[in-house]
Amino acid sequence: MSQFVAIILICLNSVPSEACDESTAADVLSNRVDSELSCVMGWQDVVARSALANEIGRTAYVKTLCRRSGVEPLRPSASH
């Protein structure tokens, strides 16, 4: 049973790396994996299925996140 989900974000070069998240990414892909180490390895085949695959390294870049299965992403608070 997979305990982690690798979240693969494809962000445009105009988005700073620290701002690249699920809400700013041009494409968001995910892959169930067995360990945290697997979150950063073996995602190339997943990215290859993205419509933006040919843009990586030209107009877009990849950022990966690792999350335990069943854990919702943190959302920015509406209050300031």
C-alpha positions as CSV (number, residue, x, y, z in Angstrom):
1,M,0.0,0.0,0.0
2,S,1.4,3.4,-1.0
3,Q,1.9,5.7,1.9
4,F,3.0,8.8,0.0
5,V,1.9,10.8,-3.0
6,A,4.5,12.5,-5.1
7,I,3.0,15.8,-6.3
8,I,4.7,16.9,-9.6
9,L,4.3,20.5,-10.5
10,I,5.1,22.0,-13.9
11,C,5.5,25.7,-13.5
12,L,6.2,28.3,-16.1
13,N,9.5,30.1,-15.9
14,S,7.7,33.3,-15.1
15,V,6.6,31.8,-11.7
16,P,9.3,32.0,-9.0
17,S,10.3,28.6,-7.6
18,E,9.1,29.6,-4.1
19,A,5.7,30.5,-5.5
20,C,5.3,27.3,-7.5
21,D,2.5,25.3,-5.8
22,E,-0.7,23.5,-6.8
23,S,-2.5,26.8,-7.4
24,T,0.2,28.4,-9.6
25,A,1.4,25.4,-11.6
26,A,0.5,25.1,-15.3
27,D,0.1,21.3,-14.7
28,V,-0.2,19.2,-11.6
29,L,0.4,15.5,-11.7
30,S,0.6,12.9,-9.0
31,N,2.0,9.5,-8.4
32,R,1.5,7.1,-5.5
33,V,4.9,6.0,-4.1
34,D,6.1,3.8,-1.2
35,S,8.6,6.1,0.4
36,E,9.6,9.8,0.7
37,L,12.7,9.0,-1.3
38,S,10.6,7.7,-4.2
39,C,8.8,11.2,-4.3
40,V,11.9,12.7,-6.0
41,M,12.8,9.7,-8.2
42,G,11.2,8.0,-11.1
43,W,8.7,10.8,-12.0
44,Q,10.1,11.3,-15.5
45,D,7.6,8.9,-17.1
46,V,4.7,10.8,-15.4
47,V,6.0,14.1,-16.6
48,A,6.4,12.7,-20.1
49,R,2.6,12.3,-20.3
50,S,2.0,16.0,-19.6
51,A,1.0,18.3,-22.5
52,L,3.9,20.6,-21.3
53,A,6.6,17.9,-21.4
54,N,8.3,19.5,-24.4
55,E,8.5,22.9,-22.6
56,I,10.4,21.6,-19.6
57,G,13.8,23.3,-19.6
58,R,12.7,25.8,-22.2
59,T,9.6,27.7,-20.8
60,A,8.8,25.6,-17.8
61,Y,10.4,23.7,-14.9
62,V,9.5,20.8,-12.6
63,K,9.1,21.0,-8.9
64,T,8.2,18.0,-6.7
65,L,6.5,17.8,-3.3
66,C,5.9,14.8,-1.1
67,R,2.8,14.3,0.9
68,R,1.5,11.4,3.0
69,S,-1.5,9.7,1.5
70,G,-4.8,11.1,2.7
71,V,-3.3,14.5,3.8
72,E,-4.9,17.5,2.1
73,P,-2.6,20.3,0.9
74,L,-2.3,23.4,3.0
75,R,-4.4,26.2,1.7
76,P,-3.6,29.9,2.3
77,S,-5.8,31.3,5.0
78,A,-8.5,33.8,4.0
79,S,-7.7,35.9,7.1
80,H,-4.5,38.1,7.2
